[in-house]
Amino acid sequence: MGFYQLYKTQQFNQSLDEVWDFISNPANLNKITPTDMNFDILSKNLPKKMYQGLIIKYKVTPLLGIKTNWVTEITHLEEKKFFVDEQRVGPYKIWHHQHHLEANRQGVIMTDIVSYQPPLGVIGNLMNHLIIKKKLDAIFDFRQKALEEIF
């Protein structure tokens, strides 16, 4: 039973307010997700700002062209500091994604910490080493480039 973590940081030259306003708007997730994931937000009437307890349903193609439902809940949120989304339904056995923001002299540093466990035990561990880790790295690399263009 493998348990893995992915850490990514990114510096922005914008204010904390500007960065928070963008990343805390659930509709903006489409703008920073690779198109090959066929990411589609299914939840209707999403708020402009996330809040603790918000549940969002997506349709996504994470691996091997297999479409799946993904349901996440915003389980923790502190305005302009961090929020956590956790998978409730989806391709992982465990998915816990922390988004942290911290103001500094240059603007804001954002840190993503993804803790995850693939399904299927030993097979999932093998899939992580062969495919999943590389795919997650590619998704977050895309996200960093998209955010650079936006900001």
C-alpha positions in Angstrom: 0.0 0.0 0.0 1.9 3.0 -1.3 1.3 6.5 -0.1 2.9 9.4 -2.0 3.3 13.1 -1.9 3.9 15.7 -4.5 5.3 19.2 -3.6 5.3 22.1 -6.0 6.0 25.8 -5.3 5.5 28.9 -7.5 6.4 32.5 -7.0 4.0 35.2 -8.2 4.8 39.0 -8.4 1.1 39.8 -7.7 -0.6 40.7 -4.5 -2.0 38.1 -2.2 -5.5 39.5 -3.0 -5.1 39.0 -6.7 -3.7 35.4 -6.4 -6.3 34.4 -3.8 -9.2 35.8 -5.9 -8.1 33.7 -8.9 -7.3 30.4 -7.1 -10.3 30.5 -4.8 -12.8 30.8 -7.7 -13.7 27.1 -8.6 -14.5 28.1 -12.2 -10.9 29.0 -12.8 -9.8 25.4 -12.5 -10.6 24.8 -16.1 -8.1 27.5 -17.1 -5.2 25.7 -15.4 -6.0 22.1 -16.3 -4.5 20.4 -19.4 -6.9 20.0 -22.2 -6.1 16.3 -22.7 -7.7 15.6 -19.3 -11.1 16.6 -20.8 -11.9 18.4 -17.6 -15.5 19.3 -17.2 -17.1 20.8 -14.1 -20.6 19.2 -13.8 -21.7 21.1 -10.7 -24.1 23.9 -11.4 -24.4 27.3 -9.8 -20.9 27.3 -8.4 -20.1 30.2 -6.1 -17.4 32.8 -7.1 -15.5 31.8 -4.0 -14.8 28.5 -2.4 -16.0 27.8 1.1 -15.5 25.0 3.6 -17.9 22.2 2.8 -18.3 23.1 -0.9 -18.6 19.9 -3.0 -17.7 20.0 -6.7 -18.4 17.3 -9.3 -16.3 16.9 -12.4 -15.9 14.6 -15.3 -12.2 14.0 -16.0 -9.9 11.7 -18.1 -6.9 11.3 -15.8 -5.2 8.2 -17.3 -5.4 6.0 -20.4 -8.4 7.8 -21.9 -10.7 6.5 -19.2 -13.4 9.0 -18.3 -14.4 9.1 -14.6 -16.4 11.1 -12.2 -14.4 13.0 -9.6 -16.1 14.6 -6.6 -14.1 16.8 -4.3 -15.0 18.6 -1.0 -13.3 21.7 0.3 -12.6 20.5 3.8 -10.5 23.3 5.2 -10.2 27.0 4.2 -8.6 30.0 5.7 -9.1 33.1 3.6 -6.0 34.2 1.8 -3.9 31.5 3.4 -4.9 28.0 2.3 -7.6 25.6 1.3 -7.7 21.8 1.1 -9.7 19.7 -1.4 -10.2 16.0 -0.7 -11.6 13.5 -3.1 -14.9 12.0 -2.1 -15.4 10.0 -5.4 -12.8 9.3 -8.0 -9.8 7.5 -9.3 -7.7 7.5 -6.1 -8.0 5.6 -2.9 -6.9 8.8 -1.1 -6.5 12.4 -2.6 -5.7 15.3 -0.2 -4.6 18.5 -2.0 -3.4 21.5 0.1 -3.0 24.9 -1.6 -1.0 27.4 0.6 -0.3 31.0 -0.1 2.2 33.2 1.7 3.0 36.8 1.0 6.7 37.7 0.6 8.8 40.6 -0.7 8.3 39.5 -4.3 4.5 39.0 -4.0 3.2 35.6 -3.1 4.6 32.0 -3.0 2.1 29.3 -3.6 2.8 25.8 -2.3 0.8 22.7 -3.5 1.1 19.6 -1.4 -0.8 16.6 -2.8 -0.9 13.4 -0.7 -2.4 10.5 -2.5 -2.8 6.8 -2.6 -3.6 5.0 -5.9 -6.2 2.2 -5.8 -5.5 -1.5 -6.3 -2.7 -2.0 -3.8 0.5 -3.4 -5.4 -0.9 -2.8 -8.9 -1.6 0.8 -8.0 2.0 1.2 -6.6 3.4 -0.1 -9.9 1.1 2.2 -11.9 2.3 5.1 -9.8 5.9 4.4 -10.7 5.2 3.8 -14.3 2.4 6.4 -15.1 0.7 8.2 -12.3 3.6 10.2 -10.8 4.7 11.3 -14.3 1.1 12.4 -15.1 0.8 14.4 -11.9 4.1 16.1 -12.5 2.9 17.0 -16.1 -0.4 18.3 -14.8 1.3 20.6 -12.2 4.0 21.7 -14.8 1.1 22.7 -17.1 -0.6 24.5 -14.2 2.6 26.4 -13.4 2.9 27.6 -17.0 -0.7 28.5 -17.3 -0.5 30.5 -14.1 2.6 32.3 -15.3 0.7 33.3 -18.4 -2.3 34.5 -16.4 -0.2 36.5 -14.0 
